[in-house]
Amino acid sequence: MRRETLQDWLRLIRLPGLGPVAIGRLLQHFGKPESILEAEKSSLNQVPGISQAMVASLQGFREMIPKDPITNQLDQLANFGGRAIIRGDAEYPQILTEIHDPPPVLFILGDSSHLNSTQSIAIVGSRRASRSGVAFAQNLGRDLSQHNITTVSGLAMGIDTAAHEGALLGNGPTIAVIATGLDVDYPPQNRELKKKIINNGCLITEAPLGTKAVPYLFPPRNRIISGLCQGVVVVEATPRSGSLITARLALEQNREVFAVPGSGAAGDSRSKGVNNLIRQGARLVEDVEDILQELSWSISTKPPTTSSPAKKEQIKNLTTSSKPSKNGSIVDHLADGPLLADELARKCQLTVASLSRILLQLELTGVVVRLSGNRYALLKSQQG
């Protein structure tokens, strides 16, 4: 794409009062952003669905967005390692063009080929997730990855973080859709996770560089999360949470909605949202097979990850060094038989989230196996 054309696109998305739907109507009428920016008032008035307020905005503000700052931002974007893609580019995800209001421009860090994955699932949920919710999201992200399915989420704390981590531990790609500019670390606690996602998937946003985290940007972000996928899994959600907004958007976009039945204590608001979804017809999901069956996806798994003796020794050292020695290692505790994850965490004096990370590594290296009911056991080759 010519640099001048990209500059016009970036100017266009900065015009106040113009959202993706209005820009889409203008493009359908004029064909290219340059023509929109140069159009006279009489021509703009002929576009169906474009209000007088939008015309006034175009007329009054477009000259206040000169090309020089846009040129500088393109240089900054390139220096940052990012790039911009527009609707019509080969890189632009085809599935996203199916929604009502696809972003005119996407800013990307990482491998954009994952955006056109034919099998993608979003995992969303509470930022203040329970231990069991975090463990479930992490395991589901890992299992999706093992079935060659791309995991999409929003890089928020809680369920989003667990989903991304699970996908990475399963050696699969994951896409993080953010509401800020690519150069803004939000939440700051996920700075290192953000780097891993860029190296093993991609980070995308419709927000230009420098855009800070403000509440009104998150619902529009959620439409991209659901729009990139064939289905959305809600793990935990309060009755008025952003995750339920994502589920509603998924339904509007003709995507499947899955919900994990709430396992919290009676009255736990994080269970109310997902249980309500199930009552309203969302597909109940207890494991990855429920998703595969509902979407009629073939069960194809990656070859098992082989590990050298040195790698297995490294993982074993991790399990013994991350807890007081008086409690023994995870392997020691599993020597007498399978244990529930919660019970194993208590014995090892670890949080469920920390234990889940270790168990995923142990499972990938062939040390333990996950059984039904969130129980873990040693593989026979590790016993005795």
N, C-alpha and C positions, 0 to 999 in steps of 0.2 A: 504494500500500500504506500502511496506517495505520502511523504511527511506532511505536506500541506493538507491533504485530505484528513489525516488523523488529527491535525490541529483544529480543523473545522468541527470534527466530531467532539473533541474535548471542549471547545467553546460552546457547542450546542447543549451539552449536558449540564453546563453551568448556568444556563439561562433560568432565572427564577420563574416558578410557576409552571414549568414544563416537566411532566413526568414521562415515564416510558411509554404510556399509552398515547399521549399527545404527540410525542416525538415520532412514534410509529405512524400516526395518521399524517403528519407532515411529510414524512419520508415517502409514504405511499403516494402522496400528491406531487411532491417536487422531485423525488428521486434521489437526491443527495443533500448532505448537510450544507454544502456551499450555497445551493440554490435557496434553501430555507433562510440562511443568514442574509441573503441579498434580496429576498422577496419584498415587494411593496405591500403596503397595507391592503390594497384592493385585492391582491392575489391571496394573501393570507385569509381574508374574509371569506374566500370561496371554499376553504377546506372544511368539510363536514366534521363536527365535533370540536372545533377550535373556537373557544369563546372569545369575546371582545377583550376580556382581561388578559388572556394569553397573547392576543395580538398586540395589546398595549405593552405587555412585558417584552415581547420580541422587539418591538419598535424602540422601546425606551432603554433597554439594558444591553442589547447586543453590542453596541459600540463601547460599552464599558468593560468589555472582555476582549482586550486587544490580543494580538497573536504572540507578542514577545513573552509574557508570563507563561503562556501555553508551551512555547518553544523551550523555555527554561525547565518546565515540568517534564517534558519529554526527555530532556537530557538527564534530569534527576532520576527519572524512572529507569533509564538505561543504565546509569551508574549504579543504581540500587540492584540491578540484575533482573528487573521486572520488564513487562511489556504490556501493551494494550491490544486487545482484539475487539473487533466490531462485528455486529450481525452481518452475515454474508461471508466472513472469513472462513477458510477451511477449518481453522482451529476452534471456531465458535461451536459450542455444543448444540447439536441438532435438536436434542430432546428439550432444550430450553426455549427453542423457538416455538414450541407447541403451546406455551402458556400464554395467558391473556396479555401480560405486560413484561416481555423479556427485556433485560437490560440492553440499552443500545451499545454500551461499551463495558467490557470486563477488563480489570487489571489483574495480572497473573504473575505469580512467582512459582517456579517449578515446572513440572512436565505437564503441559496442557493436554497431552493425548488422553490422559485419564478422564478428562471432561466428556469424552465421547465413548466412554465405556457402555457396552450394551447391557450390563448388569450392575446396577448401583442401588444401594439401600442407604437411606438416611437413618441415623440413630439420634434421637433427641430426648431431652428430659430435664429434670430439675437441676439447678445449680447447687442446691443444698441437698444432694442425694443421700440416701441411706447407704450403709455399707453393703447391703445385699444388692441394691440397685447399681452401685458402682461395679460390683463383681459381675453382675449379669451383663451390663453394657460392655465391659471389658472382654468377657468371654464371647459375647455375640460378635463383637468386632473382630476378634481373632478367628472365630469360626467362619464368618463371611469371607475373611481374607483367605482362609484355607480352601474355600470353594471358589476362588478366583472372582470374588464379588467385591467391588469397590465400596468402601465405607465413606459416607459423607456426613459431616456434622458441622457445628458452628464454633468450635474452639473455646467454648465457655467452660467454666469450672464445672465439676460434677460429672453428669452423664456424658456430656460432649467430650470432655477430656478422656474419660475412660474408654469411650468408643474409639477415639483416635489411637490411644495407646494400645488397645487390643489389636487393631488392624496392623499397627507397626510391629508388634510382637509376633504376629502371624505372617510377617514378611510380605504383606500386601500393601497396595496403594491406598491412600486415604486423602480425601479432599476436605479442606477447611474453608468454609464460606464465612467471611468476616464482614462486619458492618463499618469498619474503620478503613483508613488508608493502609496500604501494604507496609508502610514505614512506621506504623503505630503498634506498639506491643500492648495488646489488650486481650485478655487480662495479663498484667505483667508477670504473674506466676507461671504463665505458659510460654515464656520466651524460648526456652530450650526445646519444648515440644514443637513450637512453631518451626524451628530450624529443622527438626527431624521430618516434619511433614513436607517441607519444601524439598528436602533431599529424597523423599520416598513417595511423593505424590504432588500435590500442588495447593497453593493458597490463592483464593480468588476473592474479589470484591468489586462492587460497582462504584465504590467511593474513591475519589482522587487522592493522591498523596497528601498527607497532612490532615486528613479528616479524623477528628477525634471521636471517641465513643460518646454518643448522645442517645437517649432512649428512643427517640422517634425513628432512628435508622435501623433498629433491630427487626421490627415486623417486615419491612421490605426485604431485609436480608433473608428472612425465613422463607419467602416465596422462592428464592433461588435454591435454598437447601432442598425443598420439596420438588422444585422443578427439575433438578438434575437427576432425579431418581425414579425408579419404577415403584418404589414403596417407601413408606416412612414408618419407623418403629418408635413408639413413645414408651419409654421405660418407666419414668415416674413424672407426675405432673400434678400441680395443684389446680383447682377448678378454674382459675383465671390466669394460667401461666402462658408464657410465650410458646411453649411446646404445643399447647392446644391450638394456638393460632397456626402453627405449622401444620398440624393435622387438618384443620379446616381448609387451609390453602391447598393441601394435598388432594383433598376431596374435590375442590373446585378445579384442580388441574387433572382430574381423572387418574389420580395415583391411588394405589392401595394404601390403606392405613392399618397398621398393626399396633396392638397394645399388649403390654406385659401385665398380667393381673397383679394388682397390688398385694404385697406380702407384709406391709407394715402393720403396726398395732392398730386396733380399732380407733377410728377417728383421725388417723394420720392423713393429713391433707394431700400428701404426695400420692396416696393410693386412690383418692377420690376422683382425680382427673382421669386416670387411665381406666378405672372401673366404669366411669360414666361413658367413656369411649366404647368400651366393650358392650355396654347396654345399648348403645346407639348403633351397633353393627360393625364396629372395628373387629378385625380378625385377631383372635387371641393367639399370642405367640409365647411358647415356652422354650423353644430352641430353634436353631437355624433351619431344621427340617420343615418346620411349620411354614416358613417363608418360601422355601424352595417348592414345596407342594402347592401352595396357594398361587404362586406365579408360574407354575409348570416349568420351572428351570431344572435342567438336568443336574444331577449330583456329580460334579466333576471336581475332584480335589487335586491339590498340588502334590507332587512327589514328597514323601517324608523328608524332612530336613535331616541330613546326616551330620553327626557331630564327632569330632575327634576325641580321644581320651582326654586330651588337654582341656578341651572345651567342657566336657562333662565334669572334670575336676574343678574347673572355674565355677560352674554353676553350683556344685556341691559346697565349695568354699563359701559362696554367697549365702547359701541356706544356713550355714553354721555361724557365719560371722555377723548376721543381721539380728541376732537375738542373744539373750544371756545364755552362757554355756550350760548353766544348770538345767535348762529346759531341753537341751539336746537339739538336734537338727530336725528339719521337716522329714527327712528320710527316716530318722530314728523313730519319730512319732507314728509314721505310717507302717513301720515294720510289723506291727501286731494286727494290722488290718485297716480297711478303709475308714476315713473320718470325714465328717461334714466340714466344709470350709470354715464355718464359724467356730467349731470346736477346735480345729487345727490352729486357727488364729489365736484362740485363747491359750492353748497349750504353749504356743511359741511366743506369746506376748507380742504379737504383731497386729497392726490394724488389718482389716479385711482387704483394703486397697493394696497395702504393701505386700501382703501374702499373695494376692491374686497375681501381681506382677511376677513374683518368684515362681508361682505354680505354672504360669504360662510358659516361662522359660524352661522349667523342668519338663513340662509336657512336650515342648518342641524338641527337646534333646533326648526324649525317650526314657526319662527317669520315672515319671508318674503318668497316670491316665485318669481322666475325669469320667466319673460314672454318673448315672442318673441321680437326680435329687441333689446336685451340687456336692457330691462326695468325691473324694480323691483316694487313689490307691497306688501302691508301687506296681510297676510292671514286673512280671514274673522274673525277667532277667536281672532285676535289681534286688530281688528277695534272696534271703539266705546269705 
